């Protein structure tokens, strides 16, 4: 009868594959969640949108109504921000001109709000259009912000309908920072990945920009897939190892114990089967000396 401690050790060894398999099953939701998260990482947009009006023409200052779902990534501040003494500083006009040759709209003498956003997804970015349109002084004004991806090119196509707003009564500025270099735009470039538009009130405006960079989701999937494969391979290998070590080695009923394929014979047996040189010589001399 095997000692008690031996039985307990065997039982513990046989439990190891079960525990390893249970650990693998417990990690599957976590690994799946990581993989799902990596596939949802996509294009992200940051920037700001300014709406400021002349107090004599629009006494009510524009404000942005930010939904709770975007409150962590979108916020609003006064424009221009008041100084420490409470006075509103003057804002210089943009340094460039509009595409039609006219002077760019100026924020001088206007007050309003600035909407800032940070790392919004394409879907969240599209929601800003209605938020911005609601802040404009004309209820019929519309703003659309849309982005699509084709290969390594991210295309931004926006529009703003400001036809019923008095000219020069509203300062409207849109600044967007893309995830890569901007290769084409009808706005004003600021650096490699930022574009600024300042549409003029009283007309429609098209906002266009193309940025080129690899899809973040495509770049993230191989990393997570390799990580998941390595984890699964390690766990499966561990389970297989413990299962092999814990296999039942006892002989089956009615079957002789399996002999090892390679068995080294004891030295005594080898000597008994083959006579040594001295024994053979003694045998020959004894035969020769015996009488016939």
C-alpha positions in Angstrom: 0.0 0.0 0.0 1.4 3.4 -1.1 2.2 5.9 1.7 -0.4 8.5 2.3 1.9 11.3 1.3 2.5 9.7 -2.1 -1.2 9.5 -2.8 -1.6 13.1 -1.9 1.2 14.2 -4.2 -0.3 12.2 -7.1 -3.6 13.8 -6.5 -2.1 17.3 -6.4 -0.2 16.5 -9.7 -3.4 15.4 -11.4 -5.2 18.5 -10.3 -2.6 20.7 -12.0 -4.0 20.3 -15.6 -7.5 21.0 -14.4 -6.3 24.2 -12.6 -4.3 25.3 -15.7 -7.3 24.7 -17.9 -9.5 26.7 -15.6 -7.0 29.5 -15.7 -7.1 29.5 -19.5 -10.9 29.6 -19.5 -10.8 32.5 -17.0 -8.4 34.5 -19.1 -10.4 34.1 -22.4 -12.8 37.0 -21.6 -9.9 39.2 -20.7 -8.0 38.4 -23.8 -11.1 38.7 -26.0 -11.8 42.1 -24.4 -8.2 43.2 -25.2 -8.5 42.0 -28.8 -12.0 43.7 -29.2 -10.6 46.9 -27.8 -7.7 46.9 -30.2 -10.0 46.5 -33.2 -12.1 49.5 -32.2 -9.1 51.8 -32.0 -9.4 54.1 -35.0 -8.9 57.6 -36.2 -9.0 60.3 -33.6 -9.5 64.0 -33.9 -8.6 66.9 -31.7 -9.0 70.7 -32.0 -11.3 73.6 -31.2 -14.3 75.5 -32.6 -14.9 79.2 -31.9 -18.1 81.1 -32.2 -18.1 84.7 -31.3 -20.6 87.4 -32.1 -20.8 91.2 -31.9 -22.6 92.2 -28.7 -24.5 95.1 -30.4 -26.0 92.7 -33.1 -26.3 89.6 -30.9 -26.7 90.5 -27.3 -26.8 86.8 -26.2 -23.4 85.3 -26.2 -23.1 81.9 -28.0 -22.7 78.9 -25.8 -22.3 75.2 -26.4 -24.6 72.5 -25.0 -22.3 69.6 -24.4 -24.0 66.2 -23.8 -22.9 64.1 -20.9 -21.6 61.3 -23.2 -18.9 63.7 -24.4 -18.2 65.6 -21.2 -14.9 63.9 -20.6 -13.4 64.8 -24.0 -15.2 68.0 -24.9 -15.4 71.2 -22.9 -16.2 74.8 -23.4 -14.5 78.1 -22.3 -15.2 81.8 -22.8 -13.7 83.4 -25.8 -11.6 85.4 -25.5 -10.7 84.4 -22.1 -10.8 87.2 -19.6 -7.5 88.3 -17.9 -6.8 88.3 -14.3 -8.3 91.7 -13.9 -11.5 90.6 -15.6 -10.9 92.6 -18.7 -11.4 91.0 -22.1 -8.2 91.2 -24.2 -8.3 92.1 -27.8 -7.9 89.3 -30.3 -5.8 90.0 -33.4 -7.2 89.1 -36.8 -6.0 85.9 -38.5 -2.7 86.5 -40.4 -3.9 85.1 -43.7 -6.7 85.9 -46.1 -9.7 83.8 -47.2 -9.5 81.7 -50.3 -11.7 84.1 -52.3 -9.2 86.9 -51.9 -11.2 88.8 -49.3 -9.8 89.5 -45.9 -10.4 86.7 -43.4 -13.1 87.3 -40.8 -11.8 89.0 -37.6 -12.7 88.2 -34.0 -12.0 91.7 -33.0 -14.8 93.2 -30.8 -16.6 89.8 -30.6 -17.2 87.6 -27.6 -18.4 84.0 -27.5 -17.3 80.5 -26.5 -14.6 78.1 -27.6 -15.4 74.4 -27.9 -12.3 72.2 -27.4 -12.2 68.5 -28.1 -9.5 65.9 -27.5 -9.1 62.5 -29.2 -12.6 62.0 -30.5 -13.5 58.9 -32.5 -15.0 59.4 -36.0 -18.5 58.9 -34.6 -18.0 61.3 -31.7 -16.5 63.8 -34.0 -19.6 63.7 -36.2 -21.8 64.6 -33.3 -20.1 68.0 -32.9 -21.9 69.3 -36.0 -25.3 69.6 -34.3 -23.7 71.0 -31.1 -22.0 73.8 -33.1 -25.0 74.5 -35.2 -27.2 75.0 -32.1 -24.7 77.6 -30.8 -24.9 79.8 -33.9 -27.3 82.8 -33.7 -29.3 81.7 -36.7 -31.6 78.7 -35.9 -31.6 77.7 -39.6 -27.8 77.4 -39.7 -26.4 73.9 -40.2 -22.9 72.4 -39.6 -21.8 69.0 -40.8 -18.5 67.3 -39.8 -17.8 63.9 -41.4 -14.7 61.8 -41.8 -14.1 58.6 -43.8 -11.0 56.4 -44.4 -9.9 54.9 -47.6 -6.7 52.9 -47.2 -4.1 55.2 -45.6 -6.1 58.4 -46.5 -8.5 60.0 -44.0 -10.9 62.4 -45.8 -12.6 65.1 -43.8 -15.6 66.7 -45.5 -17.4 69.4 -43.6 -19.9 72.1 -44.5 -21.4 75.1 -42.8 -24.6 76.9 -44.0 -24.3 80.5 -42.7 -26.3 82.3 -45.4 -28.9 83.9 -43.1 -26.3 85.3 -40.7 -25.3 89.0 -41.1 -21.9 89.4 -42.6 -19.1 90.2 -40.2 -21.5 89.8 -37.2 -20.2 86.3 -36.3 -16.7 85.0 -36.1 -16.6 81.2 -36.8 -13.4 79.2 -36.7 -12.8 75.5 -37.0 -9.4 74.0 -36.1 -8.8 70.2 -36.5 -5.7 68.2 -35.7 -5.5 64.9 -37.5 -3.5 61.7 -36.6 -1.0 62.2 -39.4 0.3 64.6 -42.1 -2.3 66.7 -44.0 -1.6 66.2 -47.7 -4.4 68.3 -49.2 -6.9 71.0 -47.8 -8.8 74.1 -48.7 -8.1 75.6 -45.3 -5.0 77.1 -43.6 -2.4 74.7 -42.5 -0.8 75.1 -39.1 2.1 72.6 -38.8 1.9 69.2 -40.5 -1.3 67.8 -39.1 -3.5 70.8 -38.2 -5.9 72.8 -40.4 -7.9 76.0 -39.6 -10.9 77.2 -41.4 -12.6 80.6 -40.8 -15.8 80.6 -42.9 -17.5 84.0 -43.6 -21.0 84.6 -42.4 -23.6 85.2 -45.0 -22.6 82.3 -47.3 -22.1 78.5 -47.4 -18.7 77.0 -46.7 -17.0 73.7 -47.6 -14.3 72.4 -45.3 -12.0 69.8 -46.8 -8.9 68.1 -45.8 -7.0 64.8 -46.5 -4.6 63.3 -44.1 -2.3 60.3 -44.8 -1.3 57.8 -42.1 -1.7 54.1 -41.4 -5.0 52.9 -39.8 -4.4 52.7 -36.0 -6.8 49.8 -35.7 -4.9 47.7 -38.3 -1.6 48.5 -36.6 -3.0 47.4 -33.2 -4.5 44.0 -34.1 -1.3 42.1 -34.9 0.2 43.1 -31.6 -2.7 41.9 -29.6 -3.1 38.8 -31.7 0.5 37.8 -31.2 0.2 38.5 -27.5 -2.9 36.3 -27.2 -1.3 33.5 -29.3 1.8 33.4 -27.0 -0.4 33.4 -23.8 -2.6 30.6 -25.2 0.5 28.6 -26.4 2.1 28.8 -22.9 -1.0 27.7 -21.1 -1.8 24.9 -23.5 1.9 23.7 -23.2 1.6 23.8 -19.4 -1.6 21.8 -19.5 0.0 19.2 -21.8 3.1 18.9 -19.7 1.2 18.3 -16.4 -1.2 15.9 -18.1 1.8 13.9 -19.4 3.4 13.9 -16.0 0.1 12.9 -14.3 -0.7 10.1 -16.6 -1.6 6.7 -15.1 1.4 4.4 -15.2 -0.1 1.5 -13.4 -0.5 -1.8 -15.3 -3.9 -2.6 -16.8 -5.8 -5.7 -15.4 -4.8 -8.8 -17.4 -1.9 -7.1 -19.1 1.7 -7.6 -18.3 3.6 -4.5 -17.3 5.1 -2.8 -20.3 8.9 -3.3 -20.5 11.1 -0.4 -21.4 12.3 -0.4 -25.0 15.9 -0.2 -24.0 17.1 -2.2 -21.0 20.7 -2.4 -20.0 21.6 -5.9 -18.9 23.5 -6.3 -15.6 27.2 -6.9 -15.8 26.9 -10.2 -13.9 24.6 -11.6 -16.6 26.9 -10.6 -19.4 29.8 -12.4 -17.7 27.8 -15.6 -17.2 26.7 -15.8 -20.8 30.2 -15.3 -22.3 33.2 -17.1 -20.8 36.2 -15.1 -20.2 39.6 -15.8 -21.9 41.0 -17.4 -18.8 38.1 -19.8 -18.3 38.3 -20.9 -22.0 42.1 -21.6 -21.7 41.6 -23.7 -18.5 39.0 -25.7 -20.3 41.3 -26.5 -23.2 44.2 -27.5 -20.9 41.9 -29.8 -18.9 40.7 -31.5 -22.0 44.2 -32.0 -23.4 45.5 -33.5 -20.1 42.7 -35.9 -19.5 43.4 -39.6 -20.4 41.7 -41.0 -23.4 
